[in-house]
């Protein structure tokens, strides 16, 4: 069972956590296909047929991205809008995701306590990502829980940050291997 990891990070070269996650996943080439949308489509023009074929060639799909203004990066939204077509992902004959396991791997700059009903922003990360869960349900995918890394924007100030990032990478790979 191979998993397609669709990575959307406009400045992946500057990302400590996402790069470390991908480094860890690259240790399992038989289990994971890493597909970086910004590398594949630097002009933002998505090849829908190619993307649909990639999904069909894998048992599981993971969307990996950093939170941008409490949402996904624009290219992730564009991918959803263009690739999840009527007759393929939903609607009459749209069964491409039916029974396929999907998950989210998300990095957040903000610390976890701030993502709580009583926290600074008043919402959990899961609540903010609810549209993904609804989408997964709509396309009849088997939604899985979210894997998240919190506090990425303050990493330089955290003494054990490098160790925490490394541990999260190991846990992320384990999470995806157990889909």
N, C-alpha and C positions, 0 to 999 in steps of 0.2 A: 504494500500500500504506500504509494508515493504522495507526498504533499507538495502542492504548489504554494510558495510563499511569494505573494505579490507585495513588493516593497515600494512605498511611495514616500520619498523624502527628498525635497528639492535641493538640500545641501548635505547629502549623505557624507561627503568628505569631511564635514565639520561635526558630525554626530558621533559622540563617544559610545553611547548605548546601542544605537541601531547598528553601527559598524561592528561592535563586539558581539551582538546577537548574530549577525550574519557570519562572522568568523566562526562562531560556535556551530552554527548550522552547516557550514561548509565541511565540517568533520564527518558529516553523514550524507555523502553524495548519492547514495542509493535510496535514501529516504526523502530528501528534499531537493526541489528545483527552486532556485532563487531567481526571481524575475523582477528586476528593477525597472519600473515604468519610466523613470526619468532618463535612464540610459537607453532604453528601447525606443523612446519617443521624445527626443530632446525638443522637437518642434511642437509637441503636445497633440499631434495627430495620431490617434489610436487606430491600429489595424484590428477592427472588430473580429473579423474571421480568424485571424491569428490568435487573438485572446480567447475566443470561444474554443478553438482547437486545443489550446493549452489547458484550459479548464477541463475539457473532456478527457484529456490524457492523464488526469490525476484523480486520485480518490478523494483527497481533501484539499481545501483551499483556505489559506490564511491571508488576511489583509494586515500588513504591518505598516504602521505610520506613526508619526508624532502628532500630538494634538496641536492644532493651529486655531487659535481663537475659539477654543472649546468645541472644535469640530475637526474633521479630517482635512488634509491638504486638498487644494482644488483639483489636482490631477486624479486623486482617488475618487472624488465625486464624479468627475468626467468619465472615469472608467465605469463606474456603476451605471451612469446615465446611458452610455453608449453600448456597453457590452451586454448588459442584462436586458435583452430585447424580448419583445412580445413574440411568442411562438418558439422561443429558445429557452428563456429562463422562467417565463410565466405565461399565463393565458393558454389558449388552445394549442396543444402540442408542446408547450413550454415546460419541459421536465429535466433540463440539463443539470439542475441542482438537486432534484428530488432525491432525498436520502444521502446526498453528499455532505460530509462533515465540513463545517466552516468555523473559523475562529478569528479573533482579533488579537493582534500583538501591538500594544500601544505604549508609547512613551509620553510622559507628561512632565513638563517643566516644574509644575507646582507640586508641593509636598502633599502626601496623602491626607493628613488631617484637614487640609483646606478643602478637599473634595469630600465633604460630608454635609448632611442636612444642617448640622450645627456649626459647620466650618465657615471659612471666609466666603466661599462662593455659593454655599447653600445647596449644592447638588453633588451626588457621587459621580464618579467617572462612568459607572455603568448607566446611570440615568442620562447623562449627556450622550452616551452612545446607543441609547434605545432605538433610534432610527435604523441602526444596523440590525438589531435583533428583529425588528418588525420586517425589514427587508428580507432577512434570512427566512423568516416564517412565510412571507409572501411567495418566495421562490421555492418553497418546500424543502429548504436545506435543513440539515440537522445542526442548528446553532449550538455552539459550545461556549463555555464561559470565556471571559476576557482575561488575557494575561497582560499585566501592566507594570511599568516601571515609573515610579514617582520621584520628583525632586531633581530632574535632570538639569534644570537651569541653575541650580545652586551647588552643583557638584564640586566645583573648585574649592568651596569653603568647607566641604565635608572631609574630615581626615581619612575615613575608610572608604571613600567613594570608589576608588579603583577596585577594591575587593568586592564592594556591593554590586558594581556593574558586572564583574566576572561571575559572581554567584548568580545573578539574575540571568545571565546568558546560559549557564548550565541548567537552571530551572526552566527557562524558556524552551530549550531544546527538549527537555524531558516532557514538558507540557505538550509540545507538538508531537512528540513520538507516541504519546498516549491518546491522541485524538481517536 
